Amino acid sequence: MAVAADSRNETRRAGLTLSPLIVLGGALVCVMVLMTLPIVVPIGPMYWDVFIYYDAAARIFDGQVPVVDFFTPVGPLGYWLFAAALAVFPDAQPTLIAHWSLLPLTAPLMALVLWDTGRGGARAVPFALLVPFLIFALLPFNTREFYPFPGSDGFGIYNRQVCQLLYVLASALVFMRSQRLLAVVIAVAMTALLLVKVTGVVSGAILCVFAFMAGRVALRTAIASLVFLVAVLGGLELWNGMISHYARDILSLVEMNSESLAPRFLQAASHTFGVIAPGGALVLMLLWWERERIAGRLKAVRSERGLASIARVFDLAPLWLAVAMIAGVFFETQNTGSQAMIMVWPMVLMILLSAGRMVARPAVLVATFGLAAATALPPAVSIVERAARAYAGSVKNEALEHRNLRSLGTVSMRPDVAHRATVMSGIYPRHRETYADIVENGILPNFILYSEFDFQILHLQAIDRAIDDLRALETERGIRFETMMTYNFVNPFPWLMGRSAPRHIAIGADPTRAVPRPGAQVAEALGQVDIALYPTCPLTTANAMLFDLYRPFMPDHRRIRVNACYDAWIHPRFGIEVPD
């Protein structure tokens, strides 16, 4: 009896150890520990995208509300979550904390999915859903490369977060059986998708509508989820009019990007071709394989004329996969970097779990497994491979030396990248007229300038030196610049110097896609800015466009040369006029 009892206890302990929920909890503990450590990551293309989150956090800590008090390229939720994470872990590495800041939302939702699918002691399906989720949620990398050298992906963060939310939502729609828990996941995920990026909620709606048609979502579940969404949006609107502001911002962005929408569908299809080609072949093959079964269900619809029979027609694994790919391609139409198409894995898993019916047809079985692998594995393999290259390749990197960048400077680079950044920091000022001529022709000095590692390093170094020179100027003149902005895509100065950013000025200022024409509020805010900084190493078309857009509203600001890589326009109240 004692031996039997010991055996049962050992079995329970093993089950507890292997529990997906325990593994998920352990992963979250590791994340929190890592955010307390002085981690340095290899610089990556467009690393400055992460500055946007620090700009938003500085504004939030200063009492500003995203969307209401400043224009954002996407919804407010990601910035709120990042600010909360930054308040707890102020020294965390930026690329990591920005990527992981969504975990307080996605991890509990994933836990509900795992708990519901694992009831009765099942482990296979929960683990099959958990392992890909951990890969996508823990490794801060996109599924596509934007530069040949390995490095950390500090860009496309909110796009990756939307993909992770869609992954959790797809897992719930396919595998959860408790309608109450499903209602919670749908309600929270769809609300979060709307408040992170509006194209994400459209993709989520495609999945949810199909799930309803397939009978996986009950009418009361759909109504409860919709009521929750409306209640949250109504509460935000009553609080400060956020939703109406958000709607106006979305319409302005659609207007700015309307001419590029149609070509972007082709672009999205090309970017995701490695998934949709084998996935499409798998869908067509399975529909052919299931043709008799489908015909029988269609016949049942004509004879039974009930909703249940109609739902059975839609509730087919290949149709689920087709819908997931459609939703993924739609979301990718407005992306620059993400974890594209990861939401197809739950649908592929559904196909694999039903593959036992193909044993009598080995050729179909082998083709199914082969196409399923070709559909589901590329995103995960790409992310793992890119992470391995970046981290293993950083062994010989050298850390960036800085004085003022705080955690934003916790990056490393190859010695040749550091050398090139040093050389170019001298070339840009000496040949300013040449780069001005390039800008006047509407092009960049390098087509992928913003992805170049040396450009990102030089930009960080220029900010570091500018802060030293600005503080020296303030000390010399006995002044203090309280409101700081830049004629640039990013504005890290308020965060780094403990100052304020002007209200109503857009963050993530891409003048070609995400900066509306200044209205009365923006014009008034521009006129009161203490200092506007203009980076010149090198001059770029985007900065020139921002300067032309904002400068007319700052007619009295006086130009000074901060250093070789920064000019500035200072409000006349400071009485400063320094010759070039």
Buried (B, 14 or more C-beta within 10 A) or exposed (E): EEEEEEEEEEEEEEEEEEBBBEBBEEBBEEBBEBBEEEBBBBBBBBBBBBBBBBBBBBBBBBEBBBBBBBBBBBBBBBBBBBBBBBEEBEBBBBBBBBBBBBBEBBBBBBBBBBBBBBEEEEBEBBBBBBBBBBBBBBBBBBBBBBBEBBBBBBBBBBBBBBBBBBBBBBBBBBBBEBBEBBBBBBBBBBBBBBBBBBBBBBBBBBBBEBBBBBBBBEEEBBEBBBEBBEEBBEEBBEEEEBBEBBBEBBEBBEEBBEEEEEEBEEBBBEBBEBBBBBBBBBBEBBBEBBEEEBEEBEEBBEEEEEEEBBBBBBBBBBBBBBBBBBBBBBBBBBBBBBBBBBBBBBBBBBBBEBBEEBEEEEEBBEBBBEBBBBBBBBBBEBBEEBBEBBBEBBEEBEEBEBEBBBBBBBBBBBEEBBEBBEEBBEEBBEBBEBBEEBBEEEEBBEEEBBBBBBBBBBBBBBBBBBBEBBBEBBEEEEBEBEBBBBBBBBBBBBBBBEBBBBBBBBBBBBBEBBBBEBEEEBBBBBBEBBBBBBBBBBBBBBBBBBBEBBBEBBEEBBBBBBBBBBBBBBBEEBEBEEEE
